[in-house]
């Protein structure tokens, strides 16, 4: 199967953002999102441990680049968690059951994950 130039550019940009070019089912998207969120949360948490000065200054007045990025990372992870919960929402899911993906919300979930990936890249660039 040949990709058009636009398709190639889109796949490349998605791949750079942490998503594979192959078509994923909504259930696979949910699993990938869950794993990505867990990894991002662990990364941000570990970085926070190496920058204790950021923990005491979670205010708007905090002007250090790394602290600002860590705050953005924490907020981004929380938003991604919310997006995943909305994507998977169902009465069973709310009670601990399996994800029932809502394909209409996939773009929002992918946007939230893309934001988290960008913040993590920015954190790594500052280190």
C-alpha angles and dihedrals in degrees: 000000000000122000122220118237091258091047091051092050091048093048091047092051091047091048091051088052091057100265124117121237094234118098110261128203116237089253090055090048089054093050093047090048092050092051093044092050092049091050093046092049091051092047094050091045092052092047090050089056090056091050106046090163088072094058094062094044105054092143136108089255091066104109104173112115096226093048091049091049093047090051090049089048093052092047091045092052090050091050091048090052090051091048091051091050091051091046091052099034119141135128089263094047091051087057094050097273128134125299115268100199120220103208090198089069097046094099092055091049092049091048091052091049092046090054091051091049090052093050091049090051089050091050091051090050092054094050 
